[in-house]
Amino acid sequence: MKRFLLITLASLVTLAGCHSFKKENVQPPTPLVKDFKPTAQVTRLWRTSVGEGAGTSGARLRPAVVDGVLYAASTDGKLVAIDAGSGKSLWSKSSRTHGWFGWGDKKRKDAQYAGGPAVSGDLLAVGTLDGHVYAVNAKDGSPRWDVEVSGEVLASPVIVGDLVVVRTGDGRVYALDAATGQRRWVYDQGSVPLLSLRGNGPMLAANGVLFFGSDDGKLVALRQDNGTKLWEQKLAGGEGRTEIDRLNDADGAILLDGSTLYGTAYHGNLAAVDGPSGRPLWTHPFSSFESLAVSANAVFGVSDESVVWAFDKNGGADMWKNDALKYRWLSGPAVQGDYVVVGDLEGYVHWLQTGDGALAARERLSKKAIRAQPLVVGDIVYVEDVEGRIGAYRLSSH
């Protein structure tokens, strides 16, 4: 059973920069420039909705795109496949009415999908807030198997080889047989922090190794075949007088570029680590609970105050920062061509130039927060807000 209190991202509006919960300490979002003149042209290709999205669950639902099909889920039990180019629905399933895995009973609560789906070939896997992992046929949504795990699944599964791998909120990693759902191995972190931010970053699979950031601020590497821990590297020290000071979750996705891993942690560092050995290459003080993005020469991150930063990939030196969106509680960044893309708490999508951080374009998906990292596939970026609205955008320079 999970032994620690989960703090939602919304609470960080209060926590950032102070340790009081008084209303007057909440940092107001930086107002957007009213006479903003874009230097890049953005076209919204389509917009659609998927159930109620993440709602108030704190989950960061992010779609997946495979072979021209976008797959998405919601915490009220919707699972859909959409043509990624046109936004046209291909199939849609509801846990309340579909009648599989024992569903179809109107008295039964919806499957609370969280983290978003993972897809490989004709297999789709997705976890839930109540500790289940479901596998369906990606071609039509028909059921394959259902497995119960020990805690909520807040991050997308990873499908690698013949395994579906998921993390649970109580510090465990489960490797399940992709064909049957049978448990192959379990890694147990052991003790977990008494206090933690709500969320887990997705796992990264590469070269027979699984990488993830832990709730106690470590980058961990496991053998894919049996779950044995190969190494771990600290991203944050967990220092401070109070439990809040000692929050040090590594909740963002771990990036792999060549043989170098990049990760960051709340109240911690941005770090570059040699993937095979776990040896640290460089570190830079940087507090963040979001995923990173990478280009040919830079690593991009959003700080815990929603300042967008660019760091040199080779040594971690600052390249630029942009605080025009400070306290707008940005999503993690994504790279779309020569631009960094982030979403904010009011449903705006912002494009910044990768070279100098200058704001280049702005569009509004909705009036609701965009918490999940945008997804870039080819020349299109897909963005989802907390109420399940998904938009597809293409841009070109003036």
C-alpha positions in Angstrom: 0.0 0.0 0.0 1.2 3.5 -0.8 2.5 5.1 2.3 3.1 8.7 1.2 0.9 11.7 0.6 0.6 12.8 -3.0 0.8 16.4 -3.8 -1.0 17.5 -7.0 0.7 19.8 -9.5 -2.0 22.4 -8.7 -0.7 22.5 -5.1 2.7 23.6 -6.4 1.3 26.9 -7.4 1.2 27.5 -3.6 4.3 25.5 -2.8 6.7 27.2 -5.3 8.8 29.8 -3.6 7.1 29.4 -0.2 6.2 27.0 2.5 2.9 28.6 3.5 -0.5 27.6 2.2 -2.0 31.1 2.5 -3.9 32.3 -0.6 -1.8 35.5 -0.8 1.3 33.4 -1.5 0.0 32.0 -4.7 2.0 33.3 -7.6 -0.2 34.8 -10.3 0.6 33.7 -13.9 2.5 36.2 -16.0 0.1 37.9 -18.3 0.5 37.2 -22.0 1.7 40.0 -24.3 -1.5 41.5 -25.9 0.2 43.0 -29.0 2.2 39.8 -29.7 3.3 39.5 -33.3 4.1 35.9 -34.4 7.1 35.1 -36.5 5.8 31.6 -37.4 2.5 30.6 -38.9 0.6 27.9 -37.2 -2.4 26.0 -38.7 -4.7 23.9 -36.5 -5.5 20.8 -38.6 -8.2 19.5 -36.3 -9.6 19.3 -32.8 -11.6 16.6 -31.0 -12.5 15.4 -27.5 -11.9 12.2 -25.7 -14.3 11.7 -22.8 -13.5 13.9 -19.8 -9.7 13.6 -20.2 -7.7 13.6 -17.0 -10.3 15.7 -15.1 -9.2 16.4 -11.6 -7.2 13.2 -11.2 -3.8 14.8 -11.6 -3.0 12.3 -14.3 -1.1 13.5 -17.4 -2.9 11.8 -20.2 -0.9 11.9 -23.4 -1.9 10.4 -26.7 0.2 8.0 -28.7 0.6 8.0 -32.5 1.7 4.9 -34.4 1.4 4.3 -38.2 -0.8 7.3 -38.7 -3.2 6.5 -36.0 -3.6 8.5 -32.7 -4.7 6.6 -29.7 -6.0 8.3 -26.5 -7.8 7.5 -23.3 -9.6 9.2 -20.5 -10.2 8.8 -16.8 -13.9 8.2 -17.4 -13.3 5.0 -19.4 -13.0 6.2 -23.0 -10.5 4.6 -25.3 -10.3 5.8 -28.9 -8.4 5.5 -32.2 -8.3 8.6 -34.5 -6.8 9.2 -37.9 -3.8 11.3 -36.9 -3.9 13.4 -40.1 -7.6 14.2 -40.3 -9.0 13.7 -36.8 -11.6 11.2 -38.0 -12.7 8.6 -35.5 -11.6 5.0 -36.4 -13.0 3.3 -33.3 -14.2 4.2 -29.8 -14.8 2.1 -26.8 -16.4 2.9 -23.4 -15.7 0.8 -20.4 -19.2 1.3 -19.1 -21.0 0.1 -22.2 -18.5 -2.1 -24.0 -19.1 -5.1 -21.8 -15.7 -6.7 -21.7 -13.4 -7.5 -18.8 -16.6 -7.8 -16.8 -17.7 -4.3 -17.8 -21.1 -3.4 -19.2 -22.6 -3.3 -15.7 -24.0 0.2 -15.3 -23.3 0.0 -11.5 -19.6 -0.5 -12.1 -17.4 2.5 -12.1 -15.6 3.6 -15.3 -12.1 2.3 -15.9 -9.9 5.3 -14.9 -7.3 5.2 -17.6 -4.2 7.2 -16.7 -0.9 8.1 -18.3 -2.1 7.4 -21.8 -1.8 4.3 -24.0 1.2 2.5 -25.4 1.0 0.8 -28.8 3.2 -1.7 -30.6 2.0 -3.5 -33.6 -1.6 -4.6 -32.9 -1.2 -4.4 -29.1 -2.4 -1.4 -27.1 -1.8 -1.4 -23.3 -3.0 1.2 -20.8 -3.0 1.5 -17.0 -5.6 2.8 -14.6 -5.8 4.8 -11.4 -7.3 1.8 -9.6 -4.3 -0.4 -10.3 -5.2 -2.4 -13.5 -3.4 -2.9 -16.8 -5.6 -3.5 -19.8 -4.5 -4.9 -23.2 -6.6 -4.5 -26.3 -6.3 -5.0 -30.0 -5.1 -1.7 -31.4 -7.0 -2.4 -34.7 -10.5 -2.4 -33.2 -10.3 -2.1 -29.4 -11.3 -5.7 -28.7 -10.1 -7.0 -25.4 -7.1 -9.2 -24.8 -6.3 -9.3 -21.1 -6.7 -7.5 -17.8 -4.1 -7.7 -14.9 -4.3 -6.2 -11.5 -1.1 -4.6 -10.0 -0.3 -3.2 -6.6 -1.0 0.5 -7.1 -2.2 3.2 -9.5 -0.5 3.4 -12.9 0.1 7.1 -13.6 2.6 6.7 -16.5 2.1 5.1 -19.9 3.3 1.5 -20.1 6.2 0.5 -22.2 5.9 -2.3 -24.8 9.3 -3.8 -25.6 9.8 -7.2 -27.1 7.4 -9.6 -25.6 6.9 -7.5 -22.5 4.5 -4.8 -21.3 6.2 -2.9 -18.5 4.4 -0.6 -16.0 5.3 1.4 -13.0 3.0 1.6 -10.0 2.7 4.4 -7.5 4.0 2.3 -4.6 7.5 2.0 -6.2 7.2 -1.2 -8.1 7.9 -2.1 -11.7 5.9 -5.0 -13.3 7.0 -6.8 -16.5 4.0 -8.6 -18.0 3.8 -11.1 -20.8 2.5 -9.1 -23.8 0.4 -12.1 -25.1 -1.2 -13.2 -21.8 -0.6 -10.6 -19.2 1.2 -13.1 -17.0 3.7 -11.7 -14.6 7.3 -12.2 -15.6 9.1 -10.3 -12.9 8.6 -7.5 -10.4 11.1 -4.9 -9.2 10.4 -3.4 -5.8 12.0 -0.1 -4.9 11.4 -0.9 -1.2 11.0 2.3 0.8 9.3 5.2 -0.8 9.3 8.8 0.4 6.7 9.9 3.0 5.8 12.9 0.8 5.8 12.9 -3.0 4.5 14.9 -6.0 1.7 13.1 -7.7 2.9 11.5 -10.9 5.5 9.2 -12.5 7.5 9.6 -15.6 7.2 7.0 -18.3 9.9 4.3 -18.6 12.5 4.3 -21.3 13.5 1.0 -23.0 16.8 0.8 -24.9 19.4 -1.9 -25.6 17.9 -4.4 -23.2 17.7 -1.9 -20.3 14.8 -0.1 -18.7 15.4 3.4 -17.3 13.2 5.6 -15.1 13.3 8.4 -12.6 12.2 7.5 -9.0 10.2 9.3 -6.4 13.4 9.7 -4.3 15.2 11.6 -7.1 17.3 8.8 -8.7 17.8 7.7 -12.2 17.5 3.9 -12.2 18.5 1.3 -14.7 17.0 -2.3 -14.7 17.8 -5.3 -16.8 14.9 -5.8 -19.2 14.9 -9.6 -19.0 14.7 -10.1 -15.3 14.4 -6.7 -13.5 17.7 -6.8 -11.8 19.0 -3.3 -11.0 22.1 -2.5 -12.9 22.8 0.9 -11.4 21.3 4.1 -10.0 22.4 7.7 -10.0 21.2 10.6 -7.8 19.5 13.5 -9.5 18.5 15.2 -6.3 19.8 15.1 -2.7 16.6 15.4 -0.7 18.0 18.1 1.6 16.1 20.6 3.6 14.4 21.3 7.0 10.9 20.2 6.0 9.3 17.4 4.1 8.4 19.9 1.4 12.0 21.0 1.2 13.0 17.4 0.7 10.6 16.7 -2.1 12.9 15.4 -4.9 10.8 13.4 -7.4 12.2 12.6 -10.8 8.8 12.7 -12.5 9.8 13.6 -16.1 10.6 11.2 -18.9 14.2 10.1 -19.2 15.8 11.0 -22.5 18.3 9.0 -24.5 20.5 10.7 -27.1 23.1 8.5 -28.5 24.5 6.7 -25.5 23.8 9.7 -23.1 20.8 9.8 -20.8 19.3 13.1 -19.6 17.1 13.5 -16.5 16.1 16.0 -13.9 14.4 16.2 -10.6 12.4 18.5 -8.4 14.7 20.4 -6.0 17.6 18.7 -7.9 19.7 18.8 -11.0 19.7 18.4 -14.7 22.1 15.6 -15.3 23.8 13.9 -18.3 24.6 10.2 -17.5 26.5 7.6 -19.6 23.8 5.0 -20.4 25.8 1.8 -20.3 27.7 2.6 -17.0 25.6 5.1 -15.1 28.6 7.3 -14.8 27.6 11.0 -14.5 29.0 13.2 -17.3 27.8 16.6 -16.0 25.2 18.1 -13.7 23.6 21.5 -13.5 21.4 22.8 -10.7 17.8 22.8 -12.1 14.6 22.1 -10.3 11.8 20.6 -12.5 9.0 18.0 -12.3 8.5 18.0 -16.1 9.9 16.0 -19.0 12.8 17.3 -21.1 13.3 17.7 -24.8 16.5 17.6 -26.9 17.7 19.0 -30.2 21.0 18.6 -32.1 22.9 20.7 -29.6 20.7 21.6 -26.7 18.5 20.1 -23.9 15.3 22.1 -23.1 13.5 22.1 -19.8 10.8 23.9 -17.9 11.7 24.9 -14.3 9.4 24.5 -11.3 8.6 28.2 -11.8 7.7 27.6 -15.5 10.8 29.3 -16.9 11.9 27.7 -20.2 15.6 27.0 -20.3 18.1 25.7 -22.9 21.3 24.0 -21.9 24.3 23.0 -23.9 24.1 19.2 -24.4 27.9 18.7 -24.1 28.5 20.4 -20.8 25.3 21.7 -19.4 26.1 25.4 -19.8 23.1 27.9 -19.9 22.3 28.8 -23.5 19.2 30.9 -22.9 16.1 31.2 -20.7 12.7 32.8 -21.3 10.6 33.9 -18.3 7.8 35.4 -20.3 5.6 32.5 -19.3 6.7 32.3 -15.7 4.1 30.8 -13.3 1.8 29.8 -16.2 2.5 26.2 -15.1 3.7 24.9 -18.4 3.8 21.4 -19.6 7.1 19.8 -20.4 8.6 21.0 -23.7 8.7 19.2 -27.1 10.8 20.1 -30.1 9.0 20.7 -33.4 11.6 21.6 -36.1 13.3 24.8 -35.0 10.8 25.5 -32.2 10.2 24.4 -28.6 6.5 23.8 -27.9 4.8 24.1 -24.5 1.2 24.2 -23.2 0.0 26.3 -20.3 -2.6 26.5 -17.6 -5.1 28.5 -19.7 -5.0 26.2 -22.7 -2.5 28.2 -24.8 0.1 26.5 -26.9 3.4 28.5 -27.3 6.2 28.1 -29.8 9.7 29.4 -28.9 12.7 29.5 -31.2 15.3 26.9 -30.3 18.2 29.2 -31.0 17.4 32.1 -28.6 14.1 31.3 -26.9 12.1 34.1 -28.5 8.4 33.5 -28.6 7.4 32.8 -32.2 3.7 31.7 -32.2 0.8 31.2 -29.9 -2.5 29.3 -30.4 -5.3 28.4 -28.0 -6.6 24.8 -27.8 -9.1 25.6 -25.0 -9.5 27.4 -21.7 -8.3 24.4 -19.7 -4.8 23.5 -18.6 -2.4 21.5 -20.8 -0.4 19.4 -18.4 0.9 16.6 -20.7 4.0 17.1 -22.8 3.1 17.9 -26.4 3.7 15.0 -28.8 5.6 15.7 -32.1 5.3 13.3 -35.0 6.8 14.4 -38.2 5.7 18.0 -38.9 2.6 17.8 -36.6 2.4 18.5 -32.9 -0.5 17.0 -30.9 -1.6 18.7 -27.6 -4.1 17.5 -25.0 -5.8 19.5 -22.2 -7.0 18.1 -18.9 -10.6 17.8 -20.2 -9.6 15.5 -23.1 -9.5 18.0 -26.0 -6.8 17.1 -28.5 -5.6 19.5 -31.1 -3.2 18.9 -34.1 -1.0 21.8 -35.3 1.4 22.3 -38.2 3.6 25.3 -38.4 5.8 27.0 -41.0 8.1 30.1 -40.8 6.9 33.3 -42.3 
